[in-house]
Every structure is written in C-alpha cells, then in structure tokens.
Amino acid sequence: MELKDIRREYTKGGLRRKDLKANPIDQFNLWLEQAVKAELADPTAMTIATVDEHGQPFQRIVLLKSVGDSGFVFYTNLGSRKAHQIEANSKVSLHFPWHTIERQVHITGTAVKLSAIENMKYFSSRPKESQIAAWASKQSSRLSARGLLEGKYLELKQKFANGDIPIPSFWGGFRIVPDSIEFWQGGEHRLHDRFIFTKDSSVVKDESSWSVERLAP
C-alpha cells in the first residue's frame, strides 16, 4: 500500500457549539479527563513549538503538569534549547494529539517563567530518581556516549543517597498563558468540527472572557 492510500474515517461523534463550555479551560479539562478515562497512552503529552533566532521552528514533546485559568504548565532544564528559544521569543504553541478518540487541541500563547516557590513545590514532589536525573542531564548538550550520562547519574545517586536533593538552579517551569485554544473533533467524510476560543483583549483582568468561532475543517 502506498502512503497516499492510507486513510480512515472518523466516526466517534461530532462537536456542536451547544456542547461547548463557556470557558475553554473547562472544556480542555473535560476532554483531558475523557482522554485519561479512555486509557490513552500519555494523555498529558503535548508538543511545544518554539522558534530560534533564525526563524527556524522546533518541536518536541513535554508533559503537562498542571492547568488552570492562568495557563498550561510544564518543567524543563533552563539551559535547554527550548528554554533559550523561549527566552528570545516567548510566543509558543502547544498541541495535544489524542488520536484514539479522534481529537486534537491546539493552543497559542506566551511562555512565562514560574516562581522559585512553584518550582520548589513541584520538584520536591517528583520521585527521587527524577530529581537526580534533572541534575545529571545537561539537556540539549552534545554527548559522545550514553555511558557518560549513566555514569553521572550513578555518581549523583551515591552523592544524594542519604539526604534531600536540592533543586538545581538550572531547572524550572514555564506557564503558557493562552491567547487561543482550538478544539478539533474528527468527523465523517473529512467534515471535521473545529472551534477556536480567542481571548478578548478588550476585557482587562478577566480570565473567563473568551469569544468562540467555528472554523472550516
């Protein structure tokens, strides 16, 4: 079979305006809950796209760690390529590909660094092995062999064997403050349903003020 012949119908149901919640964060949380109940692999996995100083886009998958009216939160090494690109251009996009339930969510917004208190609270909740890994990996730097990374991990594991692990100064989180949130539901005959919520910039300090429009598939 050739690639051009690979296709399938989307039959799991449509999405109508009357079914949408007024606040897209509430709608997102509903869909996320349904993705979890459907036992999707990695339902919190999201692609984050950034752009470097030459205008070259980059994408990678990170895990959503919290979400609320203020935005979508993930954590990373602050020396990583994505963090450097965000520092130069804080405009990013997120994408949740929930293929099994024929849904996608696309978000555009601005990345804002989390406070030291927020970073500490989450870091201390992580498994000890993940805390050590944060220290061991100089994310996005070049490695000549995997053994170097594993050796560093074992060295740090021994160092921190009998005490608490401090939060690295080069590790922290970002909150993506959304400007738009689009919900995509697959439909039969490629007549997909798409609704985009856009933040109403004319309303000051009201996180629940959104306009919604249907988009052609």
C-alpha distance (Angstrom), angle and dihedral (degrees) to the residues before:
residue distance angle dihedral
M1 . . .
E2 3.79 . .
L3 3.79 122.3 .
K4 3.79 91.6 -112.7
D5 3.81 89.1 60.5
I6 3.81 95.5 55.8
R7 3.79 108.5 103.0
R8 3.77 141.6 126.0
E9 3.77 139.1 -169.0
Y10 3.80 122.2 -105.3
T11 3.77 106.8 -133.3
K12 3.80 109.0 155.6
G13 3.80 95.8 103.8
G14 3.77 141.3 -80.1
L15 3.78 135.4 -91.7
R16 3.79 121.9 -124.5
R17 3.78 129.9 -170.4
K18 3.81 91.6 -117.7
D19 3.81 89.0 59.9
L20 3.82 94.0 55.3
K21 3.77 121.6 99.8
A22 3.81 115.9 -125.9
N23 3.80 92.5 -119.5
P24 3.83 114.7 56.1
I25 3.81 91.2 -148.9
D26 3.80 88.5 60.8
Q27 3.81 89.1 47.7
F28 3.81 90.5 49.4
N29 3.80 92.3 49.7
L30 3.81 89.9 50.8
W31 3.80 91.8 51.9
L32 3.81 92.0 44.1
E33 3.81 90.3 51.9
Q34 3.80 89.7 50.3
A35 3.82 91.0 48.2
V36 3.81 89.7 53.1
K37 3.83 92.1 47.5
A38 3.81 89.3 49.8
E39 3.82 86.4 58.3
L40 3.78 94.6 -124.6
A41 3.78 115.2 178.8
D42 3.81 108.6 -103.4
P43 3.82 98.3 -9.5
T44 3.83 90.1 179.7
A45 3.81 93.3 54.9
M46 3.79 111.8 116.4
T47 3.77 134.4 176.4
I48 3.80 113.6 -126.1
A49 3.79 118.1 -161.1
T50 3.79 123.0 -157.6
V51 3.80 133.8 170.6
D52 3.80 126.8 -132.9
E53 3.80 128.1 -140.0
H54 3.83 90.9 -86.7
G55 3.78 93.4 54.3
Q56 3.81 92.7 -104.5
P57 3.83 111.7 146.3
F58 3.80 119.9 -136.7
Q59 3.80 128.6 -167.6
R60 3.78 132.5 -166.9
I61 3.80 137.9 158.2
V62 3.80 121.3 -106.2
L63 3.80 131.8 166.9
L64 3.78 124.5 -104.8
K65 3.81 108.6 -126.5
S66 3.80 102.3 179.6
V67 3.79 139.8 -4.4
G68 3.78 134.3 -165.9
D69 3.79 141.6 138.8
S70 3.81 88.7 -66.4
G71 3.81 93.5 58.3
F72 3.81 150.9 -92.1
V73 3.82 118.8 -47.3
F74 3.80 132.2 -151.6
Y75 3.82 134.4 159.7
T76 3.79 132.3 -135.2
N77 3.78 147.4 152.1
L78 3.81 105.4 -71.8
G79 3.81 89.4 -143.1
S80 3.79 92.8 57.7
R81 3.77 125.2 113.0
K82 3.80 92.1 -108.3
A83 3.81 92.2 51.6
H84 3.82 92.4 49.9
Q85 3.80 90.5 48.9
I86 3.80 91.5 49.1
E87 3.80 89.5 50.7
A88 3.80 89.7 56.5
N89 3.83 95.9 39.1
S90 3.80 117.5 14.2
K91 3.82 94.1 -171.2
V92 3.81 108.6 107.2
S93 3.79 141.4 157.0
L94 3.79 131.5 -138.3
H95 3.80 129.3 -155.6
F96 3.81 129.8 -166.9
P97 3.85 110.7 -163.9
W98 3.80 106.3 -161.9
H99 3.82 94.5 171.7
T100 3.81 97.6 163.3
I101 3.80 92.5 62.5
E102 3.83 91.4 36.0
R103 3.79 95.1 -116.0
Q104 3.77 138.0 125.1
V105 3.79 133.1 -176.8
H106 3.80 121.2 -159.6
I107 3.81 122.3 -168.9
T108 3.79 132.4 -173.9
G109 3.76 122.5 -168.0
T110 3.78 150.7 112.4
A111 3.81 125.5 -66.5
V112 3.81 116.0 -132.2
K113 3.81 124.8 -175.7
L114 3.78 116.8 -113.9
S115 3.79 122.1 -121.6
A116 3.81 122.2 -98.1
I117 3.81 89.4 -109.6
E118 3.81 92.2 54.2
N119 3.81 90.7 48.0
M120 3.80 92.7 48.8
K121 3.80 93.4 47.9
Y122 3.79 93.0 53.8
F123 3.82 96.5 39.3
S124 3.80 91.6 53.9
S125 3.83 89.8 52.6
R126 3.81 93.7 56.5
P127 3.82 123.0 98.6
K128 3.80 111.8 -92.1
E129 3.80 91.2 -115.4
S130 3.82 90.3 57.4
Q131 3.80 91.0 48.5
I132 3.80 90.2 53.5
A133 3.80 91.3 46.7
A134 3.82 89.4 55.4
W135 3.80 88.5 58.7
A136 3.81 94.6 42.7
S137 3.79 99.8 52.5
K138 3.78 122.8 71.4
Q139 3.78 89.8 -162.9
S140 3.82 118.6 -132.7
S141 3.83 93.3 7.0
R142 3.82 117.3 125.6
L143 3.83 118.8 -97.5
S144 3.79 124.7 -159.9
A145 3.80 92.4 -159.1
R146 3.80 139.3 3.5
G147 3.80 88.9 -126.6
L148 3.79 90.0 71.7
L149 3.80 91.1 58.7
E150 3.80 92.7 45.3
G151 3.80 91.1 47.6
K152 3.80 91.7 52.0
Y153 3.79 90.5 49.0
L154 3.82 92.3 52.4
E155 3.81 91.1 46.5
L156 3.80 91.4 53.2
K157 3.79 92.3 43.1
Q158 3.80 88.7 58.8
K159 3.80 92.4 44.0
F160 3.81 93.4 53.2
A161 3.82 96.1 36.3
N162 3.78 96.3 113.8
G163 3.77 105.8 33.4
D164 3.77 149.6 35.2
I165 3.78 118.0 -64.7
P166 3.82 114.0 -123.9
I167 3.77 119.1 -134.2
P168 3.82 111.4 -101.3
S169 3.79 115.2 -115.5
F170 3.82 88.3 -133.4
W171 3.81 95.5 56.6
G172 3.80 129.7 81.5
G173 3.76 148.9 115.3
F174 3.77 142.6 -89.5
R175 3.77 130.9 -147.3
I176 3.80 115.7 -147.3
V177 3.80 105.9 -145.0
P178 3.81 103.2 -154.6
D179 3.79 126.4 -128.3
S180 3.80 94.3 174.6
I181 3.80 136.3 11.5
E182 3.80 120.3 -167.2
F183 3.80 124.9 -165.2
W184 3.82 118.6 -157.3
Q185 3.79 123.6 -168.6
G186 3.79 120.0 -176.9
G187 3.80 116.8 -118.7
E188 3.79 137.1 -168.3
H189 3.82 118.6 -87.2
R190 3.84 88.9 15.6
L191 3.80 90.3 -69.0
H192 3.79 91.6 136.7
D193 3.80 123.5 179.0
R194 3.80 117.4 -122.2
F195 3.79 128.1 177.7
I196 3.78 124.4 177.9
F197 3.79 124.0 -160.2
T198 3.80 114.2 -156.7
K199 3.78 124.5 -166.7
D200 3.79 112.6 -113.8
S201 3.81 102.0 -126.7
S202 3.81 91.4 -170.2
V203 3.81 90.4 70.0
V204 3.80 112.0 76.5
K205 3.82 122.5 -146.5
D206 3.78 95.1 -6.8
E207 3.79 109.7 120.5
S208 3.81 92.4 -174.7
S209 3.82 96.9 61.1
W210 3.79 108.0 108.6
S211 3.79 135.5 147.5
V212 3.82 119.6 -146.6
E213 3.81 131.1 -154.1
R214 3.77 135.2 176.7
L215 3.81 115.2 -120.8
A216 3.78 127.2 -153.8
P217 3.83 112.0 -108.6
